[in-house]
Amino acid sequence: MTKLLTLLLTLLARMYVWRFRPVIVGITGNAGKTTTKEAVAAVLATRYRVRATGGNLNNELGLPATIIGDHADAYYREGGTRMFWLSVLAGGIAGLFGSAQRYPEVLVLEYGADRPGDIRRLAARFRPTVAVVTQVGDVPVHVEFFASPRELAVEKAQLVRALSAQGDAVLNGDDLSVLEMRDATKAETHTFGIGPGASVRVSDIHVKYSGERPVGVSFNITADGASMPCVVSGVIGAGVARAAAAAVAVGMARGIGLADAVEAVSRMSPPPGRLHILSGIRGSIVIDDTYNASPAAMHIAIDAIRELPGRKVLVLGDMRELGSYSVQAHQSIGTMAAAVADELVAVGESGRFIADAAGNQLAPERVHWYPDSAIAAPEVQRLIRSGDVVLVKGSQGVRMERIVREIMAEPQRAPQLLVRQSARWLTK
């Protein structure tokens, strides 16, 4: 059934691309994809009709569904039920004969890679006009299904390889594995990042405060010899700045000036669960990064809270799909976290390795381990003091948002502020 459904959706989506001729901006990477996607969509929406991938619709079923229509909300509510996919097909057949004036001029699509060949197949079926690669990292997520991190990097490069000579490759200049992908394409290459050689460079990244409370991240963006300040509210971290730089690079490649691109990024509302700043119980500050986790994303999150004032409570869950690299990766995160944390809470079976490594540096009474997020949530609540900064992060399967709900100041706003709050998720 799944193979037939994939075939039908793919054929229909290819007909949409043939008929409506949208520009396709493809985004891949092991950290920062979703924030980058939102930033790119915000920039391009200043000039074009734009549709972006919603939810986890980034695979052989989800990507064609996004091309066919805006199904993110329904997928979030219903999941991948047979009725959902049949409704996508039925609505898609009717929509194929709709007005070209209403169809998006630009599609901003995530290209996911769970296993070897995934991106190669997706890129062959839906060839991007612009390819953005955010980050690979030393031990990327999903490496369990690949022979090595290098093999996964080669898979990610398939998106860049699919570009025509008239396309644009937008690459993270701070990640050598990504930067090397410029050799895989004849398309024009643009780089973004913190390093001095980037086409679009971010600098002076720091937390913006209102009084003593963080309210966003501030940085400068430089391109073509001009520089502009930018503030993104509600989030922290260098990852947001890199996502903004990637979006500016895409915008400039598509004819949007630096000033307009930076203004669009500054107005964006970053998606929930990605280094979101929330008010916590007892006057604490919660940094909610519960959407998902990989070693690279863990590093970004821990780095992001280093400069925040106050006692730091790090609540870190399993990182899934790391295969033989799992123990080493969790121990590495434990060591890094111990250098920042006043209290460390590890969650999940692999979280034991985080706790064990942190215990080599922190006193035993400052390191805690719990088998799952439901058990950990009330224990974390008891740990929190006035003025604490609490980072919560882990892979989707660990459901770390349950802990955030327990410690946020306004749990009644969880449906609007947290990830995975649909009835489908809450009953799991």
Backbone torsions as a table, in degrees:
resi	resn	phi	psi	omega
1	MET	NA	-43.8	-178.9
2	THR	-64.1	-39.9	179.4
3	LYS	-63.9	-42.7	178.5
4	LEU	-64.2	-43.5	179.9
5	LEU	-62.1	-44.4	178.4
6	THR	-60.1	-43.1	179.5
7	LEU	-61.5	-47.6	-177.7
8	LEU	-65.3	-43.7	179.2
9	LEU	-64.8	-40.5	179.9
10	THR	-63.6	-46.2	179.2
11	LEU	-61.2	-43.5	-179.0
12	LEU	-66.2	-43.6	-180.0
13	ALA	-64.2	-37.9	177.8
14	ARG	-65.6	-33.3	174.8
15	MET	-65.9	-37.3	176.0
16	TYR	-62.5	-45.6	-179.6
17	VAL	-63.6	-41.2	178.6
18	TRP	-63.6	-42.2	-175.8
19	ARG	-77.4	-44.8	-170.9
20	PHE	-96.6	-15.0	175.3
21	ARG	51.9	50.9	178.7
22	PRO	-74.1	153.2	165.7
23	VAL	-73.1	130.9	179.6
24	ILE	-109.8	118.8	174.1
25	VAL	-101.9	111.6	-179.1
26	GLY	-98.2	134.9	-178.6
27	ILE	-125.1	131.8	174.4
28	THR	-142.6	170.5	-177.9
29	GLY	146.7	174.0	-177.1
30	ASN	-107.9	0.8	173.6
31	ALA	-158.4	142.8	173.5
32	GLY	82.7	6.3	-177.4
33	LYS	-60.7	-48.2	-171.8
34	THR	-70.0	-43.1	177.5
35	THR	-63.8	-40.2	177.2
36	THR	-63.3	-43.2	178.2
37	LYS	-57.8	-46.6	-179.2
38	GLU	-64.8	-39.3	179.5
39	ALA	-67.3	-43.4	178.3
40	VAL	-61.6	-44.8	179.5
41	ALA	-61.9	-40.0	179.8
42	ALA	-63.2	-42.4	179.6
43	VAL	-66.6	-48.7	-176.4
44	LEU	-68.0	-26.2	179.6
45	ALA	-68.4	-11.7	175.8
46	THR	-70.6	-17.4	-178.0
47	ARG	-130.2	-23.8	-172.1
48	TYR	-126.1	161.7	166.8
49	ARG	-77.9	124.3	-170.2
50	VAL	-126.7	140.6	167.1
51	ARG	-127.1	136.4	-179.7
52	ALA	-121.3	151.6	175.1
53	THR	-53.6	135.1	175.5
54	GLY	-115.1	154.3	177.7
55	GLY	58.5	-136.3	179.9
56	ASN	-108.3	31.2	-176.4
57	LEU	-81.8	66.1	-174.7
58	ASN	-128.2	19.7	-177.9
59	ASN	-119.7	-163.1	-173.8
60	GLU	-65.1	-22.3	174.4
61	LEU	-95.5	-46.2	-173.0
62	GLY	-69.1	-39.2	-177.4
63	LEU	-64.8	-48.3	175.5
64	PRO	-63.5	-32.3	177.3
65	ALA	-61.7	-37.8	178.3
66	THR	-68.1	-37.3	176.9
67	ILE	-64.0	-38.6	-177.6
68	ILE	-71.4	-39.9	-177.6
69	GLY	-171.8	175.0	-179.7
70	ASP	-89.7	90.6	-172.7
71	HIS	-109.5	11.0	-172.9
72	ALA	-61.1	-45.7	-177.3
73	ASP	-63.5	-42.6	179.9
74	ALA	-66.3	-39.3	178.2
75	TYR	-64.9	-39.6	179.7
76	TYR	-62.1	-38.9	-179.2
77	ARG	-76.7	-43.7	-167.2
78	GLU	-103.5	-24.2	-174.3
79	GLY	74.9	-170.4	-175.6
80	GLY	-86.2	54.6	177.8
81	THR	-74.6	160.4	178.7
82	ARG	-61.1	-39.4	179.8
83	MET	-64.7	-36.8	178.4
84	PHE	-60.9	-49.6	-176.9
85	TRP	-68.0	-34.2	176.3
86	LEU	-65.4	-37.2	178.3
87	SER	-68.0	-34.6	176.3
88	VAL	-62.8	-44.8	179.2
89	LEU	-63.4	-48.1	-177.5
90	ALA	-62.6	-46.9	179.0
91	GLY	-66.1	-34.2	-179.4
92	GLY	-67.4	-37.9	178.4
93	ILE	-63.2	-43.3	178.7
94	ALA	-66.4	-41.7	-176.5
95	GLY	-68.3	-22.5	-179.8
96	LEU	-60.5	-24.9	-178.1
97	PHE	-100.7	11.9	179.8
98	GLY	-79.2	-177.2	-177.0
99	SER	-74.1	133.0	176.6
100	ALA	-66.5	-21.7	-179.3
101	GLN	-70.6	-16.2	-178.1
102	ARG	-101.7	-14.8	-178.6
103	TYR	-78.0	145.8	-180.0
104	PRO	-57.8	142.1	174.1
105	GLU	-80.7	-25.5	-179.1
106	VAL	-132.8	133.8	172.4
107	LEU	-111.7	124.1	177.1
108	VAL	-104.5	108.1	-167.9
109	LEU	-120.4	136.0	170.8
110	GLU	-85.2	134.9	176.1
111	TYR	-110.3	108.5	-176.4
112	GLY	-91.2	152.3	178.6
113	ALA	-134.0	100.4	173.8
114	ASP	-90.4	-33.8	-175.5
115	ARG	-140.8	160.8	179.4
116	PRO	-54.0	135.9	177.8
117	GLY	94.9	-13.0	-175.3
118	ASP	-60.4	-52.8	-177.0
119	ILE	-70.8	-37.2	177.5
120	ARG	-56.7	-44.3	179.8
121	ARG	-67.6	-45.4	-178.7
122	LEU	-63.1	-42.6	-178.6
123	ALA	-68.6	-32.0	177.2
124	ALA	-69.7	-37.0	-179.1
125	ARG	-77.5	-36.9	-175.9
126	PHE	-132.8	85.8	-172.1
127	ARG	-70.9	125.5	-179.0
128	PRO	-76.3	153.2	170.9
129	THR	-89.1	-36.3	177.6
130	VAL	-128.4	134.8	176.9
131	ALA	-119.0	128.0	178.9
132	VAL	-116.7	127.5	175.8
133	VAL	-118.7	118.8	-171.2
134	THR	-82.8	-55.5	-176.1
135	GLN	-168.0	147.3	174.2
136	VAL	-111.8	-54.0	178.4
137	GLY	84.2	167.8	-176.6
138	ASP	-73.0	-39.7	177.7
139	VAL	-127.9	85.4	-174.8
140	PRO	-75.1	159.9	175.4
141	VAL	-65.3	152.7	-179.3
142	HIS	74.7	4.1	-177.1
143	VAL	-64.7	-15.9	178.3
144	GLU	-57.3	-28.6	-176.7
145	PHE	-96.7	4.4	-179.8
146	PHE	-121.5	155.7	-177.9
147	ALA	-66.3	-28.2	-177.8
148	SER	-164.0	163.5	172.9
149	PRO	-57.1	-34.7	178.9
150	ARG	-61.7	-39.7	179.3
151	GLU	-64.0	-38.2	177.5
152	LEU	-66.8	-38.4	176.6
153	ALA	-61.3	-39.6	177.3
154	VAL	-62.9	-38.7	177.8
155	GLU	-64.2	-44.1	178.7
156	LYS	-61.0	-34.9	-178.6
157	ALA	-65.5	-16.6	179.3
158	GLN	-60.7	-28.6	178.2
159	LEU	-66.7	-41.7	178.4
160	VAL	-69.6	-39.2	-179.3
161	ARG	-62.8	-27.8	-177.1
162	ALA	-76.2	-11.8	-178.5
163	LEU	-66.8	147.3	170.7
164	SER	-83.1	171.5	178.9
165	ALA	-64.0	-19.7	179.3
166	GLN	-90.3	0.2	-177.8
167	GLY	-86.4	-173.8	-179.4
168	ASP	-134.4	127.6	173.7
169	ALA	-103.2	124.4	-178.0
170	VAL	-115.6	109.1	-166.9
171	LEU	-121.2	145.6	176.0
172	ASN	-71.4	109.6	-178.0
173	GLY	-74.9	-8.8	179.7
174	ASP	-90.2	-8.7	-177.4
175	ASP	-114.8	109.7	-174.3
176	LEU	-58.8	-37.7	179.5
177	SER	-62.4	-33.4	178.0
178	VAL	-78.8	-44.0	-177.5
179	LEU	-59.7	-35.3	179.3
180	GLU	-64.6	-16.4	-179.7
181	MET	-68.0	-14.0	177.3
182	ARG	-62.5	-22.4	178.3
183	ASP	-77.8	-8.8	-176.8
184	ALA	-93.7	3.7	-174.7
185	THR	-144.4	154.4	171.9
186	LYS	-98.4	-0.1	178.3
187	ALA	-69.7	161.6	175.9
188	GLU	-67.5	135.6	-176.6
189	THR	-107.7	134.8	175.6
190	HIS	-125.9	142.2	179.2
191	THR	-119.5	154.0	176.9
192	PHE	-136.3	156.4	177.2
193	GLY	151.5	-166.6	-177.9
194	ILE	-94.1	-27.1	-177.9
195	GLY	-63.1	153.6	-174.1
196	PRO	-67.5	-17.7	-177.9
197	GLY	-88.2	-1.3	-175.4
198	ALA	-70.6	142.0	176.0
199	SER	-61.9	-42.2	174.7
200	VAL	-119.6	115.0	-170.9
201	ARG	-115.2	138.9	172.9
202	VAL	-107.5	143.4	-179.2
203	SER	-147.6	170.0	177.6
204	ASP	52.3	48.2	-179.6
205	ILE	-79.8	124.2	177.1
206	HIS	-154.0	161.6	179.0
207	VAL	-74.2	136.5	174.7
208	LYS	-95.3	134.6	-176.3
209	TYR	-116.2	153.0	165.1
210	SER	-119.8	103.8	-169.0
211	GLY	68.1	-123.1	178.9
212	GLU	-102.2	2.9	-176.2
213	ARG	-102.7	134.0	176.2
214	PRO	-69.5	139.8	-179.4
215	VAL	-128.0	-4.7	-179.2
216	GLY	170.2	-168.9	179.0
217	VAL	-124.5	137.4	-177.8
218	SER	-118.6	143.2	-179.7
219	PHE	-164.3	168.8	174.0
220	ASN	-107.9	144.7	175.3
221	ILE	-118.7	128.0	-178.9
222	THR	-120.0	132.0	177.3
223	ALA	-154.9	140.2	178.4
224	ASP	51.6	37.5	175.8
225	GLY	81.8	-3.3	179.0
226	ALA	-109.9	152.1	-178.6
227	SER	-134.9	141.5	179.4
228	MET	-139.4	144.0	174.8
229	PRO	-78.4	151.6	179.2
230	CYS	-144.4	140.5	174.6
231	VAL	-129.1	127.5	173.7
232	VAL	-110.8	120.7	-174.0
233	SER	-86.2	150.7	171.5
234	GLY	88.4	-3.6	-177.8
235	VAL	-140.3	166.8	174.0
236	ILE	-132.4	170.0	169.6
237	GLY	110.6	148.0	177.5
238	ALA	-65.4	-24.8	179.3
239	GLY	-60.9	-35.9	178.4
240	VAL	-66.5	-40.1	179.4
241	ALA	-64.5	-41.6	177.4
242	ARG	-63.4	-41.7	178.5
243	ALA	-60.7	-40.6	177.9
244	ALA	-63.2	-42.3	179.6
245	ALA	-64.4	-40.3	176.7
246	ALA	-60.6	-43.3	-179.6
247	ALA	-64.7	-40.5	177.5
248	VAL	-63.4	-41.2	178.9
249	ALA	-61.7	-43.0	177.3
250	VAL	-63.8	-45.9	-179.6
251	GLY	-59.1	-45.5	-179.1
252	MET	-66.5	-33.6	176.4
253	ALA	-65.9	-25.1	179.8
254	ARG	-104.3	19.1	171.7
255	GLY	89.6	13.5	179.2
256	ILE	-100.5	128.3	-175.5
257	GLY	-70.5	162.9	-178.0
258	LEU	-57.9	-46.5	-176.5
259	ALA	-61.4	-46.7	-179.5
260	ASP	-65.8	-38.7	-179.3
261	ALA	-66.1	-45.3	-179.5
262	VAL	-65.0	-40.1	177.9
263	GLU	-61.9	-40.9	179.5
264	ALA	-64.2	-43.2	178.6
265	VAL	-62.1	-40.0	-177.5
266	SER	-67.2	-20.9	179.3
267	ARG	-92.8	-8.2	-173.6
268	MET	-67.6	152.9	173.7
269	SER	-108.5	103.0	-177.6
270	PRO	-59.4	148.5	-177.1
271	PRO	-67.9	154.0	179.5
272	PRO	-60.3	154.8	173.6
273	GLY	75.9	13.1	178.5
274	ARG	-123.6	84.4	-179.8
275	LEU	52.2	40.1	177.5
276	HIS	-76.0	139.7	176.2
277	ILE	-91.0	119.8	178.8
278	LEU	-125.6	150.9	172.7
279	SER	-77.7	133.2	-178.9
280	GLY	-110.1	175.1	178.7
281	ILE	-64.1	154.0	177.4
282	ARG	55.4	33.1	177.1
283	GLY	73.2	17.8	178.7
284	SER	-82.0	169.8	175.6
285	ILE	-117.8	125.4	179.8
286	VAL	-105.0	127.6	172.5
287	ILE	-102.8	104.5	-173.6
288	ASP	-91.5	107.9	179.1
289	ASP	-126.2	46.6	-168.5
290	THR	-92.3	3.7	-176.6
291	TYR	-60.6	-46.7	180.0
292	ASN	-168.7	180.0	-178.7
293	ALA	-153.7	142.0	169.7
294	SER	-141.8	166.6	177.5
295	PRO	-55.5	-42.9	-179.9
296	ALA	-62.7	-44.0	-179.6
297	ALA	-67.7	-34.7	175.2
298	MET	-61.6	-44.6	178.8
299	HIS	-59.5	-44.7	179.8
300	ILE	-60.1	-44.5	-177.2
301	ALA	-66.4	-45.0	-179.6
302	ILE	-65.7	-41.2	176.0
303	ASP	-60.4	-36.3	-174.8
304	ALA	-64.0	-30.4	-175.8
305	ILE	-96.1	-2.0	-176.7
306	ARG	-54.2	-45.2	-172.0
307	GLU	-86.1	-5.0	-179.3
308	LEU	-71.7	134.6	178.2
309	PRO	-73.9	153.6	177.8
310	GLY	111.2	163.7	176.3
311	ARG	-66.1	136.1	-173.6
312	LYS	-108.8	125.8	176.1
313	VAL	-113.1	114.7	179.9
314	LEU	-102.7	123.3	-179.0
315	VAL	-117.3	103.4	-169.1
316	LEU	-121.9	128.4	-179.9
317	GLY	-103.9	178.2	178.5
318	ASP	-51.7	148.4	164.4
319	MET	-108.1	119.5	-173.4
320	ARG	-91.8	165.2	171.4
321	GLU	63.6	38.0	177.8
322	LEU	-103.7	-5.8	176.2
323	GLY	55.2	-132.1	-176.3
324	SER	-68.6	-11.9	179.1
325	TYR	-88.6	-2.4	-170.0
326	SER	-60.9	-51.7	-176.4
327	VAL	-60.0	-50.6	-179.1
328	GLN	-58.5	-44.8	-176.9
329	ALA	-65.7	-42.2	179.2
330	HIS	-67.7	-38.3	177.2
331	GLN	-64.1	-40.0	178.8
332	SER	-61.7	-42.1	178.5
333	ILE	-66.1	-38.9	177.8
334	GLY	-60.4	-42.4	178.3
335	THR	-64.6	-43.9	179.3
336	MET	-65.0	-43.7	-178.4
337	ALA	-63.8	-37.3	-178.1
338	ALA	-62.7	-27.2	179.5
339	ALA	-75.0	-12.7	-177.1
340	VAL	-113.9	-34.7	-168.0
341	ALA	-79.6	142.6	163.9
342	ASP	-91.0	-33.1	172.6
343	GLU	-135.0	137.0	177.8
344	LEU	-124.5	128.4	176.1
345	VAL	-117.1	120.6	177.6
346	ALA	-106.9	142.2	-173.7
347	VAL	-131.2	135.0	176.1
348	GLY	100.4	166.0	-176.4
349	GLU	-60.8	-44.7	178.3
350	SER	-75.5	-17.5	175.1
351	GLY	-60.8	-21.0	175.7
352	ARG	-57.6	-37.1	-178.4
353	PHE	-71.4	-33.3	173.3
354	ILE	-62.0	-48.4	-178.6
355	ALA	-63.2	-43.2	-178.8
356	ASP	-61.2	-45.3	-179.0
357	ALA	-67.8	-40.5	178.9
358	ALA	-64.8	-32.7	-179.4
359	GLY	-65.3	-14.6	176.1
360	ASN	-74.7	-15.8	-178.2
361	GLN	-119.5	-30.9	-177.8
362	LEU	-100.7	152.2	176.1
363	ALA	-62.3	146.1	-176.0
364	PRO	-54.1	-36.6	-177.5
365	GLU	-72.2	-7.6	179.1
366	ARG	-101.8	1.6	179.4
367	VAL	-119.2	128.5	-175.0
368	HIS	-131.5	145.1	176.9
369	TRP	-133.8	138.0	177.0
370	TYR	-136.0	146.7	-173.4
371	PRO	-71.3	-26.9	179.2
372	ASP	-151.8	169.0	-173.9
373	SER	-70.4	-30.0	179.4
374	ALA	-65.1	-39.3	177.7
375	ILE	-74.2	-37.1	-176.9
376	ALA	-70.0	-33.1	-171.1
377	ALA	-53.2	-54.5	-179.9
378	PRO	-66.0	-28.8	178.5
379	GLU	-69.6	-40.1	175.8
380	VAL	-63.0	-41.8	179.3
381	GLN	-56.3	-41.0	-178.4
382	ARG	-70.0	-24.6	-178.5
383	LEU	-74.8	-27.4	-166.5
384	ILE	-73.9	136.3	175.8
385	ARG	-117.9	167.8	178.0
386	SER	-59.5	133.0	176.9
387	GLY	84.2	-0.3	179.0
388	ASP	-65.6	150.4	168.3
389	VAL	-108.0	121.4	-174.2
390	VAL	-117.4	113.3	174.5
391	LEU	-94.7	128.7	177.8
392	VAL	-123.4	122.8	-177.7
393	LYS	-153.5	146.8	175.9
394	GLY	177.8	169.8	179.3
395	SER	-68.1	158.5	-176.3
396	GLN	-52.3	-42.1	-175.4
397	GLY	-66.4	-16.7	-179.2
398	VAL	-86.7	-15.3	174.9
399	ARG	57.0	53.1	-178.0
400	MET	-70.2	-15.0	176.6
401	GLU	-62.8	-22.1	175.3
402	ARG	-61.6	-35.2	178.4
403	ILE	-70.5	-42.2	178.7
404	VAL	-59.8	-43.0	179.5
405	ARG	-59.3	-35.6	-178.1
406	GLU	-71.6	-28.2	-173.2
407	ILE	-112.3	-2.3	179.1
408	MET	-77.2	150.2	-176.3
409	ALA	-70.9	-26.3	-176.7
410	GLU	-125.5	72.1	-177.8
411	PRO	-62.6	-21.7	178.0
412	GLN	-66.9	-16.5	178.6
413	ARG	-97.5	9.6	-179.8
414	ALA	-54.7	-40.8	-179.6
415	PRO	-58.9	-28.9	-179.7
416	GLN	-91.7	-27.6	-169.9
417	LEU	-103.3	-21.3	-173.6
418	LEU	-111.4	161.6	174.9
419	VAL	-81.7	158.7	172.1
420	ARG	55.2	55.6	-179.6
421	GLN	-112.8	10.7	176.5
422	SER	-75.0	161.8	179.2
423	ALA	-57.5	-35.1	179.7
424	ARG	-60.4	-41.2	-179.6
425	TRP	-80.7	-37.9	-174.2
426	LEU	-68.3	-21.7	179.7
427	THR	-90.3	-2.5	-179.8
428	LYS	-80.2	NA	NA
